[in-house]
């Protein structure tokens, strides 16, 4: 599917391609073999065990990157929002059997790109610059993973929630923020029981620590 003006605008603002001129952006999209695809709610973008040959940029909608443990328990590795890239590291490494799966949680549009040109010697200055930008983007993603580790390393559910909400508030630069999860997805992201999560959120609200409505939260202390 050909790229639209909206696709190009989202690409221009993403962490990999921002800062490029209009001409450089067009060349970069050709370099990465960019193509757009649309998905229905619940449709898989990638299944566990599939080879990873491309990475994605979400234009609209929402997708989740998930993994199941040996018991079949789902863990959300990432909740992807518009303008965010996903699958970059696995694609760069040309993983033959994906350890994760990716699905659309609502109707979504994705720009798919390939890393094959990055694996060849840079043919010119433009290609060299894109290689450098890709490596820098992967490095930033690695730092972002530290946030997830901080959340999962907390033993108590309240501590997990407090750490996660603090991260959300810092990113939003406000005590009022919206999270990209419903209750079931938040429980999967935190690796906890959904009922236990709901009870703890209610306790925190009664104690005056937070206020929330659906996925909109306010830190009160």
C-alpha positions as CSV (number, residue, x, y, z in Angstrom):
1,X,0.0,0.0,0.0
2,X,1.4,3.4,-1.0
3,X,2.2,6.0,1.6
4,X,-0.2,8.9,2.2
5,X,0.5,12.4,3.3
6,X,-0.4,11.4,6.9
7,X,2.1,8.5,6.7
8,X,4.9,10.8,5.6
9,X,4.1,13.3,8.3
10,X,4.2,10.6,11.0
11,X,7.4,9.3,9.6
12,X,9.0,12.7,9.6
13,X,8.4,13.1,13.3
14,X,9.5,9.6,14.4
15,X,12.8,9.0,16.4
16,X,14.5,7.4,13.4
17,X,13.7,10.0,10.7
18,X,13.2,13.3,12.5
19,X,15.5,16.2,11.5
20,X,15.6,15.2,7.8
21,X,14.6,17.6,5.0
22,X,11.7,16.7,2.8
23,X,14.0,15.4,0.1
24,X,16.1,13.4,2.6
25,X,12.9,11.9,4.1
26,X,11.7,10.7,0.7
27,X,15.1,9.1,0.0
28,X,15.1,7.5,3.5
29,X,11.6,6.0,3.0
30,X,12.8,4.5,-0.3
31,X,16.1,3.4,1.4
32,X,14.1,1.4,4.0
33,X,11.5,0.1,1.5
34,X,8.6,1.7,3.3
35,X,5.1,0.4,2.7
36,X,1.9,0.9,4.6
37,X,-0.6,-1.8,5.7
38,X,-3.8,-1.7,7.7
39,X,-5.0,-4.1,10.3
40,X,-8.3,-5.0,12.0
41,X,-8.7,-5.2,15.8
42,X,-7.3,-8.4,17.0
43,X,-5.3,-9.1,13.8
44,X,-1.7,-10.3,14.2
45,X,1.0,-8.2,12.7
46,X,3.6,-10.8,13.6
47,X,3.2,-14.3,15.2
48,X,5.6,-15.9,17.6
49,X,8.0,-18.1,15.7
50,X,7.8,-16.1,12.5
51,X,11.0,-14.7,10.9
52,X,11.4,-11.0,11.5
53,X,12.2,-9.3,8.3
54,X,10.8,-5.8,8.9
55,X,10.1,-3.3,11.6
56,X,7.1,-1.0,12.0
57,X,6.1,2.5,12.6
58,X,2.5,2.9,13.9
59,X,0.7,5.7,12.1
60,X,-2.7,5.3,13.8
61,X,-4.5,2.9,16.1
62,X,-2.7,0.9,18.8
63,X,-0.7,-2.4,18.8
64,X,0.8,-4.5,21.6
65,X,4.0,-6.4,21.6
66,X,3.4,-9.5,23.7
67,X,5.1,-12.7,24.9
68,X,3.6,-15.8,26.6
69,X,5.3,-17.8,29.3
70,X,5.4,-21.6,29.4
71,X,2.0,-21.6,31.1
72,X,0.5,-19.5,28.4
73,X,0.3,-16.4,30.6
74,X,0.5,-13.2,28.5
75,X,3.0,-10.5,29.2
76,X,2.8,-7.2,27.4
77,X,6.3,-6.2,26.5
78,X,5.2,-2.8,25.0
79,X,2.1,-0.9,24.2
80,X,2.7,1.0,21.0
81,X,1.1,4.4,20.3
82,X,1.1,6.4,17.0
83,X,4.5,7.7,16.0
84,X,6.3,5.0,17.8
85,X,8.6,2.3,16.2
86,X,8.6,-1.3,17.1
87,X,10.5,-4.5,16.2
88,X,13.7,-2.6,15.3
89,X,16.2,-4.8,17.2
90,X,14.7,-8.1,16.1
91,X,14.6,-7.0,12.5
92,X,18.2,-5.6,12.6
93,X,19.4,-9.0,14.0
94,X,17.3,-10.9,11.4
95,X,15.8,-13.1,14.1
96,X,14.5,-16.3,12.5
97,X,11.9,-17.2,15.1
98,X,10.3,-14.3,16.8
99,X,10.1,-14.7,20.6
100,X,7.2,-12.3,20.7
101,X,3.9,-11.6,18.9
102,X,2.4,-8.3,17.8
103,X,-1.3,-7.6,17.5
104,X,-3.6,-4.7,16.8
105,X,-5.8,-3.8,19.7
106,X,-8.0,-1.5,17.5
107,X,-8.0,-0.7,13.7
108,X,-4.5,0.3,13.0
109,X,-2.2,1.5,10.1
110,X,1.5,0.7,10.1
111,X,4.4,1.7,7.9
112,X,6.7,-1.3,7.5
113,X,10.4,-0.9,6.7
114,X,13.4,-3.2,6.2
115,X,16.9,-3.1,7.6
116,X,18.6,-5.0,4.8
117,X,20.2,-1.8,3.4
118,X,21.7,-1.1,6.8
119,X,23.6,-4.4,6.7
120,X,25.5,-3.5,3.5
121,X,28.5,-1.0,3.4
122,X,27.2,2.5,3.2
123,X,27.1,3.5,-0.5
124,X,27.1,7.3,0.2
125,X,26.9,9.9,2.9
126,X,23.1,9.7,3.1
127,X,23.2,5.9,3.8
128,X,25.9,6.4,6.3
129,X,23.8,9.0,8.1
130,X,20.8,6.7,8.2
131,X,22.9,3.9,9.6
132,X,24.1,6.2,12.4
133,X,20.5,7.4,13.1
134,X,19.3,3.8,13.4
135,X,22.1,2.8,15.9
136,X,21.3,5.9,17.9
137,X,17.6,5.0,17.9
138,X,18.4,1.5,19.1
139,X,20.5,2.9,21.9
140,X,17.6,5.2,23.1
141,X,15.3,2.2,23.1
142,X,17.7,0.3,25.3
143,X,17.6,3.2,27.8
144,X,13.8,3.2,27.7
145,X,13.8,-0.5,28.6
146,X,15.3,0.5,31.9
147,X,12.0,2.0,32.9
148,X,10.3,-1.4,32.4
149,X,13.0,-3.1,34.4
150,X,12.5,-0.7,37.2
151,X,8.8,-1.5,37.3
152,X,9.1,-5.2,37.1
153,X,11.9,-5.4,39.7
154,X,9.5,-4.1,42.4
155,X,8.1,-6.9,44.5
156,X,5.0,-5.3,45.9
157,X,2.1,-4.4,43.6
158,X,1.8,-0.9,45.1
159,X,5.4,-0.3,44.4
160,X,5.0,-1.4,40.8
161,X,2.1,0.9,40.4
162,X,3.8,3.8,42.1
163,X,7.0,3.4,40.0
164,X,5.0,3.1,36.7
165,X,2.7,6.1,37.5
166,X,5.8,8.2,38.4
167,X,7.4,7.4,35.0
168,X,4.1,8.3,33.3
169,X,4.0,11.7,35.2
170,X,7.6,12.4,34.3
171,X,7.0,11.7,30.6
172,X,3.8,13.8,30.6
173,X,5.4,16.5,32.7
174,X,2.3,16.6,34.7
175,X,0.6,14.8,37.6
176,X,-2.3,14.2,35.2
177,X,-1.7,11.7,32.5
178,X,-3.3,9.0,30.4
179,X,-1.9,5.4,30.2
180,X,-2.2,3.3,27.0
181,X,-3.8,0.3,28.9
182,X,-7.2,-0.9,30.0
183,X,-7.2,-2.9,33.3
184,X,-6.5,-6.3,31.7
185,X,-3.6,-4.9,29.6
186,X,-2.2,-3.0,32.6
187,X,-2.2,-6.2,34.6
188,X,-0.4,-8.0,31.8
189,X,2.1,-5.2,31.5
190,X,2.9,-5.3,35.3
191,X,2.8,-9.1,35.4
192,X,0.1,-9.2,38.1
193,X,-3.4,-10.6,38.6
194,X,-6.2,-8.3,37.3
195,X,-8.4,-8.6,40.3
196,X,-5.5,-7.8,42.6
197,X,-4.7,-4.8,40.5
198,X,-8.2,-3.5,40.6
199,X,-8.3,-3.9,44.4
200,X,-5.0,-2.1,44.8
201,X,-6.0,0.8,42.6
202,X,-9.2,1.2,44.6
203,X,-7.3,1.2,47.9
204,X,-4.8,3.8,46.6
205,X,-7.7,6.0,45.5
206,X,-9.5,5.7,48.9
207,X,-6.2,6.6,50.7
208,X,-5.9,9.7,48.6
209,X,-2.8,8.7,46.7
210,X,-4.3,8.7,43.2
211,X,-7.5,9.7,41.4
212,X,-8.6,7.9,38.2
213,X,-11.3,7.4,35.7
214,X,-10.8,4.6,33.2
215,X,-7.2,5.2,31.9
216,X,-6.9,8.8,33.0
217,X,-4.9,9.1,36.3
218,X,-3.8,11.9,38.6
219,X,-1.1,11.6,41.2
220,X,-2.3,13.3,44.5
221,X,0.9,12.7,46.6
